[in-house]
């Protein structure tokens, strides 16, 4: 059984690593720590623009219809963090 990542999953992994590294820098996270909302609108919109919010939602309902394994790759990379949480 081949458990290596597909080309799509590798792209998800690489792009998520880049976003976490570049958008969730230490100074950004420290500034968010002082805010009442743990994430800025800009960061939330960036995640939405990347399609992260609709990955597990079927295309018929407006999502991208990715597999659960694709979503797991995304969350694994987000879990490597650190990263902020969703707005309240």
C-alpha positions as a Markdown table, in Angstrom:
| # | Residue | x | y | z |
|---|---|---|---|---|
| 1 | Unk | 0.0 | 0.0 | 0.0 |
| 2 | Unk | 1.4 | 3.3 | -1.1 |
| 3 | Unk | 1.0 | 5.9 | 1.7 |
| 4 | Unk | 2.9 | 8.7 | 0.0 |
| 5 | Unk | 1.2 | 12.0 | -0.6 |
| 6 | Unk | -0.5 | 12.7 | -4.0 |
| 7 | Unk | 0.6 | 15.7 | -6.0 |
| 8 | Unk | -2.5 | 17.6 | -4.7 |
| 9 | Unk | -1.6 | 16.7 | -1.1 |
| 10 | Unk | 2.0 | 17.7 | -1.6 |
| 11 | Unk | 0.8 | 21.1 | -2.9 |
| 12 | Unk | -1.5 | 21.5 | 0.1 |
| 13 | Unk | 1.4 | 20.7 | 2.4 |
| 14 | Unk | 3.8 | 23.0 | 0.8 |
| 15 | Unk | 1.4 | 26.0 | 0.5 |
| 16 | Unk | 0.2 | 25.6 | 4.1 |
| 17 | Unk | 3.8 | 25.5 | 5.3 |
| 18 | Unk | 4.6 | 28.7 | 3.4 |
| 19 | Unk | 1.5 | 30.5 | 4.8 |
| 20 | Unk | 2.3 | 29.4 | 8.4 |
| 21 | Unk | 5.9 | 30.4 | 8.0 |
| 22 | Unk | 5.2 | 33.8 | 6.3 |
| 23 | Unk | 1.8 | 34.9 | 7.7 |
| 24 | Unk | 2.0 | 33.5 | 11.2 |
| 25 | Unk | 5.4 | 34.9 | 12.1 |
| 26 | Unk | 6.3 | 35.3 | 15.8 |
| 27 | Unk | 5.7 | 39.1 | 15.9 |
| 28 | Unk | 2.2 | 38.6 | 14.3 |
| 29 | Unk | 1.2 | 36.0 | 16.9 |
| 30 | Unk | 2.5 | 38.1 | 19.8 |
| 31 | Unk | 0.5 | 41.1 | 18.6 |
| 32 | Unk | -2.6 | 38.9 | 18.3 |
| 33 | Unk | -2.1 | 37.7 | 21.9 |
| 34 | Unk | -2.9 | 41.2 | 23.1 |
| 35 | Unk | -6.1 | 41.4 | 21.0 |
| 36 | Unk | -9.6 | 40.3 | 22.1 |
| 37 | Unk | -9.9 | 38.4 | 18.8 |
| 38 | Unk | -7.3 | 35.7 | 18.2 |
| 39 | Unk | -7.1 | 36.3 | 14.4 |
| 40 | Unk | -7.1 | 39.3 | 12.1 |
| 41 | Unk | -9.6 | 39.6 | 9.2 |
| 42 | Unk | -6.7 | 39.7 | 6.8 |
| 43 | Unk | -5.4 | 36.3 | 8.0 |
| 44 | Unk | -8.9 | 34.8 | 8.0 |
| 45 | Unk | -9.5 | 36.1 | 4.4 |
| 46 | Unk | -6.2 | 34.7 | 3.3 |
| 47 | Unk | -7.1 | 31.3 | 4.6 |
| 48 | Unk | -10.5 | 31.5 | 3.0 |
| 49 | Unk | -9.0 | 32.6 | -0.3 |
| 50 | Unk | -6.7 | 29.5 | -0.2 |
| 51 | Unk | -9.9 | 27.4 | 0.0 |
| 52 | Unk | -9.2 | 26.0 | 3.4 |
| 53 | Unk | -12.7 | 26.8 | 4.8 |
| 54 | Unk | -14.4 | 24.7 | 2.1 |
| 55 | Unk | -12.1 | 21.7 | 1.7 |
| 56 | Unk | -14.3 | 19.2 | 3.4 |
| 57 | Unk | -17.5 | 20.5 | 1.9 |
| 58 | Unk | -18.8 | 18.9 | -1.3 |
| 59 | Unk | -18.7 | 20.9 | -4.5 |
| 60 | Unk | -22.5 | 20.7 | -4.8 |
| 61 | Unk | -22.7 | 22.8 | -1.6 |
| 62 | Unk | -20.0 | 25.4 | -2.6 |
| 63 | Unk | -16.9 | 23.7 | -1.2 |
| 64 | Unk | -13.9 | 22.2 | -3.1 |
| 65 | Unk | -14.8 | 18.6 | -2.3 |
| 66 | Unk | -11.3 | 17.5 | -1.2 |
| 67 | Unk | -10.8 | 14.1 | 0.3 |
| 68 | Unk | -10.5 | 13.7 | 4.1 |
| 69 | Unk | -6.9 | 12.8 | 3.6 |
| 70 | Unk | -6.4 | 16.2 | 1.8 |
| 71 | Unk | -8.0 | 17.9 | 4.8 |
| 72 | Unk | -5.8 | 15.9 | 7.2 |
| 73 | Unk | -2.7 | 17.1 | 5.4 |
| 74 | Unk | -3.9 | 20.7 | 5.8 |
| 75 | Unk | -4.6 | 20.3 | 9.6 |
| 76 | Unk | -1.3 | 18.4 | 10.1 |
| 77 | Unk | 0.6 | 21.4 | 8.7 |
| 78 | Unk | -1.5 | 23.9 | 10.6 |
| 79 | Unk | -0.8 | 21.8 | 13.8 |
| 80 | Unk | 2.9 | 22.2 | 13.3 |
| 81 | Unk | 2.1 | 25.9 | 13.9 |
| 82 | Unk | 2.1 | 28.0 | 15.8 |
| 83 | Unk | -0.9 | 29.6 | 14.3 |
| 84 | Unk | -3.9 | 31.7 | 15.4 |
| 85 | Unk | -7.4 | 30.5 | 15.9 |
| 86 | Unk | -10.6 | 31.6 | 14.1 |
| 87 | Unk | -12.2 | 34.9 | 15.0 |
| 88 | Unk | -14.9 | 34.9 | 17.7 |
